Amino acid sequence: MAVTLTPAAANHVAGFIQHRGKGEGIRLGVKVSGCSGLAYVLEFVDNADQADQVFESHGVKVFVDPKSLVYLEGLEMDFVKEGLNEGFKFSNPNQKGECGCGESFTV
């Protein structure tokens, strides 16, 4: 399995990397947070870590550290606009539940 981006998410990330003027891709990970236990973390990658697993989706590289990969295997990241709100939406087959505000999840 892999971590993938939808075309909308890839276009959004590629635009940010282009605007920054540097970067190899994005790093997707998890951290302990919120009322459900885990939260997604996104950051730009300027220098890859050799331990990272690298996935390429629609021309964008997604870096995942080994500890986060067990929680993210099979995840699809989308970029959606809903009314006045826009942001990334995560479809994670490992997720068993999430908190009421949607900021954290449990596996």
C-alpha positions as a Markdown table, in Angstrom:
| # | Residue | x | y | z |
|---|---|---|---|---|
| 1 | Met | 0.0 | 0.0 | 0.0 |
| 2 | Ala | 1.0 | 3.6 | -0.3 |
| 3 | Val | 0.2 | 7.2 | 0.8 |
| 4 | Thr | -1.4 | 9.1 | -2.1 |
| 5 | Leu | -2.6 | 12.5 | -3.0 |
| 6 | Thr | -5.6 | 13.3 | -5.1 |
| 7 | Pro | -5.0 | 15.6 | -8.1 |
| 8 | Ala | -6.5 | 18.5 | -6.2 |
| 9 | Ala | -4.2 | 18.0 | -3.2 |
| 10 | Ala | -1.1 | 17.5 | -5.4 |
| 11 | Asn | -1.9 | 20.7 | -7.3 |
| 12 | His | -2.3 | 22.6 | -4.0 |
| 13 | Val | 0.9 | 21.3 | -2.6 |
| 14 | Ala | 2.9 | 21.9 | -5.8 |
| 15 | Gly | 1.6 | 25.5 | -5.9 |
| 16 | Phe | 2.9 | 26.1 | -2.4 |
| 17 | Ile | 6.3 | 24.5 | -3.1 |
| 18 | Gln | 6.6 | 26.7 | -6.2 |
| 19 | His | 5.6 | 29.8 | -4.3 |
| 20 | Arg | 8.2 | 29.0 | -1.7 |
| 21 | Gly | 10.8 | 28.6 | -4.4 |
| 22 | Lys | 12.3 | 25.4 | -2.8 |
| 23 | Gly | 11.4 | 22.0 | -1.5 |
| 24 | Glu | 11.5 | 18.4 | -2.4 |
| 25 | Gly | 7.9 | 17.7 | -1.3 |
| 26 | Ile | 5.9 | 17.4 | 1.9 |
| 27 | Arg | 6.3 | 15.3 | 5.0 |
| 28 | Leu | 3.2 | 13.7 | 6.4 |
| 29 | Gly | 3.3 | 12.3 | 9.9 |
| 30 | Val | 1.3 | 12.0 | 13.1 |
| 31 | Lys | 1.8 | 13.3 | 16.6 |
| 32 | Val | 0.1 | 12.6 | 20.0 |
| 33 | Ser | -2.5 | 15.3 | 20.3 |
| 34 | Gly | -6.1 | 16.1 | 20.9 |
| 35 | Cys | -8.8 | 14.2 | 22.7 |
| 36 | Ser | -8.7 | 11.1 | 20.4 |
| 37 | Gly | -4.9 | 10.6 | 20.6 |
| 38 | Leu | -3.3 | 11.4 | 17.2 |
| 39 | Ala | -3.2 | 14.4 | 14.8 |
| 40 | Tyr | -1.9 | 14.7 | 11.3 |
| 41 | Val | 1.3 | 16.8 | 10.8 |
| 42 | Leu | 2.3 | 18.4 | 7.5 |
| 43 | Glu | 5.6 | 20.2 | 6.8 |
| 44 | Phe | 7.7 | 21.0 | 3.8 |
| 45 | Val | 10.7 | 18.9 | 3.1 |
| 46 | Asp | 13.9 | 20.7 | 2.0 |
| 47 | Asn | 16.3 | 17.9 | 2.8 |
| 48 | Ala | 15.0 | 14.3 | 2.8 |
| 49 | Asp | 15.8 | 12.0 | 5.8 |
| 50 | Gln | 17.2 | 8.7 | 4.7 |
| 51 | Ala | 14.8 | 6.9 | 7.0 |
| 52 | Asp | 11.7 | 8.3 | 5.3 |
| 53 | Gln | 9.6 | 6.2 | 3.0 |
| 54 | Val | 9.0 | 8.2 | -0.1 |
| 55 | Phe | 5.8 | 8.0 | -2.2 |
| 56 | Glu | 5.2 | 10.0 | -5.4 |
| 57 | Ser | 1.6 | 11.0 | -6.3 |
| 58 | His | 0.7 | 13.2 | -9.3 |
| 59 | Gly | 4.3 | 14.6 | -9.4 |
| 60 | Val | 4.5 | 15.4 | -5.7 |
| 61 | Lys | 6.8 | 13.5 | -3.3 |
| 62 | Val | 5.3 | 12.6 | 0.1 |
| 63 | Phe | 7.8 | 11.7 | 2.8 |
| 64 | Val | 6.6 | 9.6 | 5.8 |
| 65 | Asp | 8.8 | 8.7 | 8.7 |
| 66 | Pro | 8.8 | 5.0 | 9.8 |
| 67 | Lys | 7.0 | 5.6 | 13.1 |
| 68 | Ser | 4.1 | 7.4 | 11.4 |
| 69 | Leu | 3.8 | 4.9 | 8.4 |
| 70 | Val | 2.0 | 2.3 | 10.5 |
| 71 | Tyr | -0.8 | 4.8 | 11.1 |
| 72 | Leu | -0.8 | 6.2 | 7.6 |
| 73 | Glu | -0.5 | 3.2 | 5.3 |
| 74 | Gly | -3.2 | 3.4 | 2.6 |
| 75 | Leu | -4.1 | 7.1 | 3.4 |
| 76 | Glu | -5.4 | 9.4 | 0.7 |
| 77 | Met | -5.0 | 13.1 | 1.2 |
| 78 | Asp | -7.4 | 15.4 | -0.7 |
| 79 | Phe | -7.8 | 19.2 | -0.8 |
| 80 | Val | -11.4 | 20.3 | -0.6 |
| 81 | Lys | -13.4 | 23.5 | -0.6 |
| 82 | Glu | -16.6 | 23.5 | 1.4 |
| 83 | Gly | -18.4 | 26.8 | 1.3 |
| 84 | Leu | -16.0 | 29.4 | 2.7 |
| 85 | Asn | -13.7 | 26.7 | 4.2 |
| 86 | Glu | -10.9 | 24.9 | 2.4 |
| 87 | Gly | -8.3 | 22.5 | 3.6 |
| 88 | Phe | -6.9 | 19.0 | 3.5 |
| 89 | Lys | -9.1 | 16.0 | 4.1 |
| 90 | Phe | -7.6 | 12.7 | 5.1 |
| 91 | Ser | -9.2 | 9.3 | 4.1 |
| 92 | Asn | -7.4 | 6.9 | 6.4 |
| 93 | Pro | -8.4 | 3.2 | 6.3 |
| 94 | Asn | -6.6 | 2.7 | 9.7 |
| 95 | Gln | -8.7 | 5.3 | 11.5 |
| 96 | Lys | -11.3 | 3.9 | 13.9 |
| 97 | Gly | -12.7 | 7.2 | 15.2 |
| 98 | Glu | -12.2 | 10.9 | 15.6 |
| 99 | Cys | -13.0 | 13.6 | 18.2 |
| 100 | Gly | -16.1 | 15.7 | 17.8 |
| 101 | Cys | -14.1 | 18.7 | 16.3 |
| 102 | Gly | -12.3 | 16.5 | 13.8 |
| 103 | Glu | -8.8 | 17.6 | 14.9 |
| 104 | Ser | -7.6 | 14.3 | 16.2 |
| 105 | Phe | -8.2 | 10.6 | 15.5 |
| 106 | Thr | -7.7 | 7.1 | 16.9 |
| 107 | Val | -6.5 | 3.9 | 15.3 |
